[in-house]
Every structure is written in C-alpha cells, then in structure tokens.
Amino acid sequence: MAADNLECYENLANAIILQAVKDYKTVLFRLEDHPNNRDAQFEKKRLEGFFHSNWYNTLTDLDAGTLISGVQARVKVEAVERRKRRAENLHRKAEREMKKLVKLLTEAGAALTPENIRALGDIA
C-alpha cells in the first residue's frame, strides 16, 4: 500500500516538472519570435526561479542547470526548423498567388510570355 502511495507522489512530481518544462519551452519560443515581450521575459525568469528552488529539489534530483540548458538548446534547434517551415510555407503561398494572378491575366486576354511572367515574379 505504501509503495502505491509513493508511486502516486512520484507521478505527481514528474507531472509538475514536465508541465514546467513545457511552459518553459513555450515561453522560449515566444521570446524567439518576440524578444522584447516583457510578459514572456517575466515568465522565463519565474520558471527559471522554480527550477532553482527548494520545491524543485524536493520534486526531483535532476540538475536544474542541465535541464534548463538542454531545453534552451532544443528550442534553438526547433526554432530554426520552425523558421524554415514558415519560409517554405510563405514561398508556396506566393507561388499559388502568382499562379492565380497569371490565370486571371490570361483569362482577361493578356498575352503572357515567359519574360512577362518572370517580370511579374520580380514585382512580388
């Protein structure tokens, strides 16, 4: 019976740490996009304070500095991937818009040569 209770407390402690890590990742992503966001800066400091608190040390034996730097490194990698995906999505959207424009111009009777179409791309 006592072992069951201990497992419940360990699960709760792990869930608290996991939620703090998720919150920390979220705030780091927000700061990647908006580095001057005061609310995000405050939240980051608050969470780092939690990771260095007695309460954190009561919940886990994980080294706070190692956890923080690991999460920060992972967020940097993921942020680069997110920016690449956003750029690719914007590029695909621009291509779709260009195709719509070429179609509209063609349907309106414009004689479009490859040079004209390239020139349209230069405008966008």
GIGI-V102234 format. One record per residue. N is the residue number from 1. RES is the residue in one letter. SS is DSSP state (H for helix, E for strand, L for the rest). OMEGA is omega in whole degrees, -180 to 180 (999 if undefined). BURIAL is # if it has 16 or more other C-alpha atoms within 10 Angstrom, else .. Layout:
BEGIN
N&RES&SS&OMEGA&BURIAL / N&RES&SS&OMEGA&BURIAL
END
This chain:
BEGIN
1&M&L&-180&. / 2&A&H&179&. / 3&A&H&177&. / 4&D&H&179&. / 5&N&H&179&. / 6&L&H&179&. / 7&E&H&178&. / 8&C&H&180&. / 9&Y&H&178&. / 10&E&H&177&. / 11&N&H&178&. / 12&L&H&179&. / 13&A&H&179&. / 14&N&H&179&. / 15&A&H&178&. / 16&I&H&180&. / 17&I&H&-179&# / 18&L&H&179&. / 19&Q&H&178&. / 20&A&H&178&# / 21&V&H&178&# / 22&K&H&179&. / 23&D&H&-180&. / 24&Y&H&177&# / 25&K&H&-180&# / 26&T&H&-178&. / 27&V&H&177&# / 28&L&H&176&# / 29&F&H&179&# / 30&R&H&179&# / 31&L&H&174&# / 32&E&H&-178&. / 33&D&H&-175&. / 34&H&L&-174&. / 35&P&L&-178&. / 36&N&L&-180&. / 37&N&L&-176&. / 38&R&H&179&. / 39&D&H&180&. / 40&A&H&178&# / 41&Q&H&178&# / 42&F&H&-179&. / 43&E&H&178&. / 44&K&H&179&# / 45&K&H&180&. / 46&R&H&-180&. / 47&L&H&177&# / 48&E&H&175&# / 49&G&H&177&. / 50&F&H&-178&# / 51&F&H&180&# / 52&H&L&-176&. / 53&S&L&174&. / 54&N&H&180&. / 55&W&H&177&. / 56&Y&H&-179&# / 57&N&H&176&. / 58&T&H&-176&. / 59&L&H&-173&# / 60&T&L&174&. / 61&D&L&180&. / 62&L&L&177&. / 63&D&L&-176&. / 64&A&H&-179&# / 65&G&H&179&. / 66&T&H&179&. / 67&L&H&-179&. / 68&I&H&-178&# / 69&S&H&177&. / 70&G&H&178&. / 71&V&H&179&# / 72&Q&H&179&# / 73&A&H&180&. / 74&R&H&180&. / 75&V&H&179&# / 76&K&H&179&. / 77&V&H&-179&. / 78&E&H&179&. / 79&A&H&177&# / 80&V&H&179&. / 81&E&H&179&. / 82&R&H&179&. / 83&R&H&178&. / 84&K&H&179&. / 85&R&H&178&. / 86&R&H&180&. / 87&A&H&178&. / 88&E&H&179&. / 89&N&H&178&. / 90&L&H&178&. / 91&H&H&178&. / 92&R&H&179&. / 93&K&H&179&. / 94&A&H&177&. / 95&E&H&179&. / 96&R&H&180&. / 97&E&H&179&. / 98&M&H&178&# / 99&K&H&178&. / 100&K&H&-180&. / 101&L&H&179&. / 102&V&H&179&# / 103&K&H&180&. / 104&L&H&180&. / 105&L&H&179&. / 106&T&H&179&. / 107&E&H&179&. / 108&A&L&176&. / 109&G&L&179&. / 110&A&L&176&. / 111&A&L&-176&. / 112&L&L&174&. / 113&T&L&178&. / 114&P&H&179&. / 115&E&H&178&. / 116&N&H&-178&. / 117&I&H&177&. / 118&R&H&179&. / 119&A&H&176&. / 120&L&H&179&. / 121&G&H&179&. / 122&D&H&-180&. / 123&I&H&-174&. / 124&A&L&999&.
END
